[in-house]
Amino acid sequence: MAPDAYTAARVHREIKQLIMAGKFQPGLPLVAQTLAERFGTSISPVRDALNRLVGERLVDMQGGGGFAIPTLSRRSAFHLYSWHADIVRLIVKVMIRFDEIGAPPVALVTKRADGAAIAAAAAEFFSLLAGCSPNGEHLDAIIQAGERLAVLRLHEGGIGRQGEELATLWNVTRSGNRNATRIAMWQYHRRRLLHADEISLAATRGVRI
Protein backbone atom coordinates (compact mmCIF):
# COMPACT_ATOMS: atom_id res chain seq x y z
CA MET A 1 0.00 0.00 0.00
CA ALA A 2 1.32 3.45 -0.94
CA PRO A 3 2.20 5.96 1.82
CA ASP A 4 -0.74 8.21 0.82
CA ALA A 5 -3.10 5.26 1.29
CA TYR A 6 -1.79 4.72 4.82
CA THR A 7 -2.26 8.42 5.50
CA ALA A 8 -5.82 8.40 4.13
CA ALA A 9 -6.66 5.38 6.30
CA ARG A 10 -5.27 7.13 9.38
CA VAL A 11 -7.10 10.38 8.63
CA HIS A 12 -10.31 8.46 7.96
CA ARG A 13 -10.02 6.66 11.29
CA GLU A 14 -9.28 9.83 13.26
CA ILE A 15 -12.02 11.95 11.65
CA LYS A 16 -14.49 9.11 12.14
CA GLN A 17 -13.62 8.87 15.83
CA LEU A 18 -14.11 12.63 16.24
CA ILE A 19 -17.49 12.52 14.48
CA MET A 20 -18.75 9.61 16.57
CA ALA A 21 -17.52 11.31 19.75
CA GLY A 22 -19.62 14.37 18.90
CA LYS A 23 -16.63 16.68 18.46
CA PHE A 24 -18.11 18.31 15.36
CA GLN A 25 -21.32 20.36 15.50
CA PRO A 26 -24.08 18.93 13.26
CA GLY A 27 -24.18 20.86 9.99
CA LEU A 28 -20.59 22.06 10.37
CA PRO A 29 -18.72 22.42 7.05
CA LEU A 30 -15.53 20.33 6.90
CA VAL A 31 -12.75 22.25 5.17
CA ALA A 32 -10.19 19.88 3.67
CA GLN A 33 -7.34 22.38 3.99
CA THR A 34 -8.06 22.98 7.68
CA LEU A 35 -8.22 19.24 8.37
CA ALA A 36 -5.01 18.67 6.41
CA GLU A 37 -3.22 21.19 8.62
CA ARG A 38 -4.71 19.62 11.73
CA PHE A 39 -3.48 16.13 10.81
CA GLY A 40 -0.20 17.25 9.29
CA THR A 41 -0.85 15.90 5.82
CA SER A 42 -1.75 17.05 2.30
CA ILE A 43 -5.28 17.69 1.07
CA SER A 44 -5.43 14.57 -1.11
CA PRO A 45 -5.63 11.93 1.68
CA VAL A 46 -8.07 14.15 3.59
CA ARG A 47 -10.40 14.29 0.59
CA ASP A 48 -10.04 10.53 0.15
CA ALA A 49 -10.99 10.04 3.80
CA LEU A 50 -13.96 12.41 3.56
CA ASN A 51 -15.25 10.70 0.42
CA ARG A 52 -15.06 7.37 2.24
CA LEU A 53 -17.03 8.88 5.14
CA VAL A 54 -19.63 10.11 2.66
CA GLY A 55 -20.04 6.48 1.58
CA GLU A 56 -20.53 5.53 5.23
CA ARG A 57 -23.10 8.33 5.58
CA LEU A 58 -21.17 9.99 8.40
CA VAL A 59 -20.39 13.02 6.22
CA ASP A 60 -22.57 14.81 3.65
CA MET A 61 -21.37 15.95 0.24
CA GLN A 62 -22.18 19.59 -0.48
CA GLY A 63 -22.59 21.39 -3.77
CA GLY A 64 -19.28 22.32 -5.36
CA GLY A 65 -17.49 19.32 -3.86
CA GLY A 66 -17.51 20.47 -0.24
CA PHE A 67 -18.22 18.37 2.83
CA ALA A 68 -20.22 18.84 6.03
CA ILE A 69 -21.33 16.99 9.14
CA PRO A 70 -24.95 15.80 8.64
CA THR A 71 -27.60 17.90 10.31
CA LEU A 72 -29.78 16.29 12.97
CA SER A 73 -33.54 16.69 13.10
CA ARG A 74 -36.30 14.87 14.91
CA ARG A 75 -37.27 13.26 11.61
CA SER A 76 -33.76 11.99 10.83
CA ALA A 77 -33.26 10.75 14.41
CA PHE A 78 -36.64 9.01 14.40
CA HIS A 79 -35.92 7.30 11.09
CA LEU A 80 -32.47 6.18 12.19
CA TYR A 81 -33.73 4.68 15.46
CA SER A 82 -36.56 3.04 13.51
CA TRP A 83 -34.13 1.56 10.99
CA HIS A 84 -31.97 0.21 13.82
CA ALA A 85 -35.07 -1.36 15.37
CA ASP A 86 -35.93 -3.00 12.03
CA ILE A 87 -32.47 -4.56 11.76
CA VAL A 88 -32.61 -5.80 15.36
CA ARG A 89 -36.04 -7.32 14.76
CA LEU A 90 -34.64 -9.34 11.85
CA ILE A 91 -31.67 -10.48 13.94
CA VAL A 92 -33.79 -11.63 16.88
CA LYS A 93 -35.89 -13.79 14.53
CA VAL A 94 -32.89 -15.83 13.40
CA MET A 95 -30.23 -15.46 16.08
CA ILE A 96 -28.55 -18.48 17.64
CA ARG A 97 -25.80 -18.98 20.26
CA PHE A 98 -27.45 -16.61 22.78
CA ASP A 99 -24.96 -17.63 25.47
CA GLU A 100 -22.04 -16.24 23.46
CA ILE A 101 -23.18 -12.68 24.18
CA GLY A 102 -21.71 -12.87 27.68
CA ALA A 103 -22.42 -10.71 30.70
CA PRO A 104 -22.91 -6.94 30.50
CA PRO A 105 -20.04 -4.64 31.54
CA VAL A 106 -19.67 -4.28 35.30
CA ALA A 107 -20.09 -0.50 35.07
CA LEU A 108 -23.62 -0.98 33.73
CA VAL A 109 -24.58 -3.40 36.46
CA THR A 110 -23.16 -1.17 39.20
CA LYS A 111 -24.75 1.93 37.63
CA ARG A 112 -21.38 3.70 37.43
CA ALA A 113 -21.23 4.13 33.65
CA ASP A 114 -21.42 7.68 32.31
CA GLY A 115 -23.09 8.66 29.03
CA ALA A 116 -20.06 7.91 26.88
CA ALA A 117 -19.56 4.50 28.51
CA ILE A 118 -23.23 3.62 28.04
CA ALA A 119 -23.07 4.64 24.37
CA ALA A 120 -19.98 2.47 23.88
CA ALA A 121 -21.66 -0.44 25.66
CA ALA A 122 -24.73 -0.10 23.44
CA ALA A 123 -22.54 -0.32 20.33
CA GLU A 124 -20.80 -3.37 21.78
CA PHE A 125 -24.04 -5.09 22.75
CA PHE A 126 -25.74 -4.72 19.39
CA SER A 127 -22.60 -5.88 17.58
CA LEU A 128 -22.55 -8.98 19.80
CA LEU A 129 -26.24 -9.48 19.09
CA ALA A 130 -25.68 -9.26 15.32
CA GLY A 131 -22.76 -11.67 15.64
CA CYS A 132 -25.27 -14.28 16.80
CA SER A 133 -27.07 -14.12 13.46
CA PRO A 134 -26.12 -16.69 10.80
CA ASN A 135 -26.44 -13.87 8.24
CA GLY A 136 -23.21 -11.87 8.15
CA GLU A 137 -24.99 -8.94 6.48
CA HIS A 138 -26.77 -8.27 9.76
CA LEU A 139 -23.48 -7.48 11.50
CA ASP A 140 -22.40 -5.07 8.77
CA ALA A 141 -25.78 -3.35 8.86
CA ILE A 142 -25.90 -3.01 12.65
CA ILE A 143 -22.36 -1.62 12.83
CA GLN A 144 -23.06 1.01 10.19
CA ALA A 145 -26.36 2.01 11.81
CA GLY A 146 -24.64 2.13 15.20
CA GLU A 147 -21.91 4.42 13.90
CA ARG A 148 -24.53 6.82 12.60
CA LEU A 149 -26.37 6.61 15.95
CA ALA A 150 -23.22 7.26 17.98
CA VAL A 151 -23.80 11.00 18.52
CA LEU A 152 -27.46 10.50 19.38
CA ARG A 153 -26.55 7.81 21.91
CA LEU A 154 -24.31 10.30 23.68
CA HIS A 155 -27.35 12.50 24.28
CA GLU A 156 -29.93 9.98 25.49
CA GLY A 157 -29.51 10.99 29.13
CA GLY A 158 -32.82 12.83 29.14
CA ILE A 159 -34.78 9.59 28.88
CA GLY A 160 -33.20 8.39 32.14
CA ARG A 161 -31.91 5.06 33.47
CA GLN A 162 -30.46 4.04 30.11
CA GLY A 163 -27.55 2.18 31.73
CA GLU A 164 -29.87 0.07 33.87
CA GLU A 165 -32.12 -0.46 30.86
CA LEU A 166 -29.23 -1.68 28.70
CA ALA A 167 -27.99 -4.07 31.40
CA THR A 168 -31.48 -5.58 31.69
CA LEU A 169 -31.79 -5.88 27.92
CA TRP A 170 -28.38 -7.54 27.79
CA ASN A 171 -29.35 -10.16 30.38
CA VAL A 172 -32.77 -10.84 28.86
CA THR A 173 -31.15 -11.44 25.47
CA ARG A 174 -28.49 -13.85 26.70
CA SER A 175 -31.13 -15.81 28.63
CA GLY A 176 -32.25 -17.29 25.32
CA ASN A 177 -35.92 -16.30 25.67
CA ARG A 178 -36.60 -15.07 22.14
CA ASN A 179 -40.07 -13.65 22.87
CA ALA A 180 -38.90 -11.78 25.97
CA THR A 181 -35.96 -10.45 23.95
CA ARG A 182 -38.24 -9.25 21.16
CA ILE A 183 -40.46 -7.38 23.64
CA ALA A 184 -37.49 -5.85 25.49
CA MET A 185 -35.91 -4.71 22.22
CA TRP A 186 -39.12 -3.02 21.15
CA GLN A 187 -39.44 -1.23 24.50
CA TYR A 188 -35.81 -0.06 24.22
CA HIS A 189 -36.36 1.41 20.77
CA ARG A 190 -39.82 2.78 21.57
CA ARG A 191 -38.42 4.97 24.35
CA ARG A 192 -35.94 6.49 21.92
CA LEU A 193 -38.52 6.98 19.21
CA LEU A 194 -40.75 8.83 21.69
CA HIS A 195 -37.84 11.06 22.73
CA ALA A 196 -36.32 11.56 19.27
CA ASP A 197 -37.11 15.29 19.39
CA GLU A 198 -35.25 16.06 22.62
CA ILE A 199 -32.36 13.70 21.81
CA SER A 200 -31.78 15.28 18.40
CA LEU A 201 -32.06 18.77 19.89
CA ALA A 202 -29.53 17.97 22.61
CA ALA A 203 -27.16 16.49 20.02
CA THR A 204 -27.48 19.57 17.83
CA ARG A 205 -26.69 21.81 20.78
CA GLY A 206 -23.83 19.55 21.82
CA VAL A 207 -25.23 19.23 25.33
CA ARG A 208 -25.51 15.83 26.98
CA ILE A 209 -28.82 16.03 28.85
C-alpha positions in Angstrom: 0.0 0.0 0.0 1.3 3.5 -0.9 2.2 6.0 1.8 -0.7 8.2 0.8 -3.1 5.3 1.3 -1.8 4.7 4.8 -2.3 8.4 5.5 -5.8 8.4 4.1 -6.7 5.4 6.3 -5.3 7.1 9.4 -7.1 10.4 8.6 -10.3 8.5 8.0 -10.0 6.7 11.3 -9.3 9.8 13.3 -12.0 11.9 11.6 -14.5 9.1 12.1 -13.6 8.9 15.8 -14.1 12.6 16.2 -17.5 12.5 14.5 -18.7 9.6 16.6 -17.5 11.3 19.8 -19.6 14.4 18.9 -16.6 16.7 18.5 -18.1 18.3 15.4 -21.3 20.4 15.5 -24.1 18.9 13.3 -24.2 20.9 10.0 -20.6 22.1 10.4 -18.7 22.4 7.0 -15.5 20.3 6.9 -12.8 22.2 5.2 -10.2 19.9 3.7 -7.3 22.4 4.0 -8.1 23.0 7.7 -8.2 19.2 8.4 -5.0 18.7 6.4 -3.2 21.2 8.6 -4.7 19.6 11.7 -3.5 16.1 10.8 -0.2 17.2 9.3 -0.8 15.9 5.8 -1.7 17.0 2.3 -5.3 17.7 1.1 -5.4 14.6 -1.1 -5.6 11.9 1.7 -8.1 14.2 3.6 -10.4 14.3 0.6 -10.0 10.5 0.1 -11.0 10.0 3.8 -14.0 12.4 3.6 -15.2 10.7 0.4 -15.1 7.4 2.2 -17.0 8.9 5.1 -19.6 10.1 2.7 -20.0 6.5 1.6 -20.5 5.5 5.2 -23.1 8.3 5.6 -21.2 10.0 8.4 -20.4 13.0 6.2 -22.6 14.8 3.7 -21.4 16.0 0.2 -22.2 19.6 -0.5 -22.6 21.4 -3.8 -19.3 22.3 -5.4 -17.5 19.3 -3.9 -17.5 20.5 -0.2 -18.2 18.4 2.8 -20.2 18.8 6.0 -21.3 17.0 9.1 -24.9 15.8 8.6 -27.6 17.9 10.3 -29.8 16.3 13.0 -33.5 16.7 13.1 -36.3 14.9 14.9 -37.3 13.3 11.6 -33.8 12.0 10.8 -33.3 10.8 14.4 -36.6 9.0 14.4 -35.9 7.3 11.1 -32.5 6.2 12.2 -33.7 4.7 15.5 -36.6 3.0 13.5 -34.1 1.6 11.0 -32.0 0.2 13.8 -35.1 -1.4 15.4 -35.9 -3.0 12.0 -32.5 -4.6 11.8 -32.6 -5.8 15.4 -36.0 -7.3 14.8 -34.6 -9.3 11.9 -31.7 -10.5 13.9 -33.8 -11.6 16.9 -35.9 -13.8 14.5 -32.9 -15.8 13.4 -30.2 -15.5 16.1 -28.6 -18.5 17.6 -25.8 -19.0 20.3 -27.4 -16.6 22.8 -25.0 -17.6 25.5 -22.0 -16.2 23.5 -23.2 -12.7 24.2 -21.7 -12.9 27.7 -22.4 -10.7 30.7 -22.9 -6.9 30.5 -20.0 -4.6 31.5 -19.7 -4.3 35.3 -20.1 -0.5 35.1 -23.6 -1.0 33.7 -24.6 -3.4 36.5 -23.2 -1.2 39.2 -24.7 1.9 37.6 -21.4 3.7 37.4 -21.2 4.1 33.7 -21.4 7.7 32.3 -23.1 8.7 29.0 -20.1 7.9 26.9 -19.6 4.5 28.5 -23.2 3.6 28.0 -23.1 4.6 24.4 -20.0 2.5 23.9 -21.7 -0.4 25.7 -24.7 -0.1 23.4 -22.5 -0.3 20.3 -20.8 -3.4 21.8 -24.0 -5.1 22.7 -25.7 -4.7 19.4 -22.6 -5.9 17.6 -22.5 -9.0 19.8 -26.2 -9.5 19.1 -25.7 -9.3 15.3 -22.8 -11.7 15.6 -25.3 -14.3 16.8 -27.1 -14.1 13.5 -26.1 -16.7 10.8 -26.4 -13.9 8.2 -23.2 -11.9 8.1 -25.0 -8.9 6.5 -26.8 -8.3 9.8 -23.5 -7.5 11.5 -22.4 -5.1 8.8 -25.8 -3.4 8.9 -25.9 -3.0 12.6 -22.4 -1.6 12.8 -23.1 1.0 10.2 -26.4 2.0 11.8 -24.6 2.1 15.2 -21.9 4.4 13.9 -24.5 6.8 12.6 -26.4 6.6 16.0 -23.2 7.3 18.0 -23.8 11.0 18.5 -27.5 10.5 19.4 -26.6 7.8 21.9 -24.3 10.3 23.7 -27.3 12.5 24.3 -29.9 10.0 25.5 -29.5 11.0 29.1 -32.8 12.8 29.1 -34.8 9.6 28.9 -33.2 8.4 32.1 -31.9 5.1 33.5 -30.5 4.0 30.1 -27.6 2.2 31.7 -29.9 0.1 33.9 -32.1 -0.5 30.9 -29.2 -1.7 28.7 -28.0 -4.1 31.4 -31.5 -5.6 31.7 -31.8 -5.9 27.9 -28.4 -7.5 27.8 -29.3 -10.2 30.4 -32.8 -10.8 28.9 -31.1 -11.4 25.5 -28.5 -13.8 26.7 -31.1 -15.8 28.6 -32.2 -17.3 25.3 -35.9 -16.3 25.7 -36.6 -15.1 22.1 -40.1 -13.7 22.9 -38.9 -11.8 26.0 -36.0 -10.4 24.0 -38.2 -9.2 21.2 -40.5 -7.4 23.6 -37.5 -5.9 25.5 -35.9 -4.7 22.2 -39.1 -3.0 21.2 -39.4 -1.2 24.5 -35.8 -0.1 24.2 -36.4 1.4 20.8 -39.8 2.8 21.6 -38.4 5.0 24.4 -35.9 6.5 21.9 -38.5 7.0 19.2 -40.7 8.8 21.7 -37.8 11.1 22.7 -36.3 11.6 19.3 -37.1 15.3 19.4 -35.2 16.1 22.6 -32.4 13.7 21.8 -31.8 15.3 18.4 -32.1 18.8 19.9 -29.5 18.0 22.6 -27.2 16.5 20.0 -27.5 19.6 17.8 -26.7 21.8 20.8 -23.8 19.5 21.8 -25.2 19.2 25.3 -25.5 15.8 27.0 -28.8 16.0 28.8 
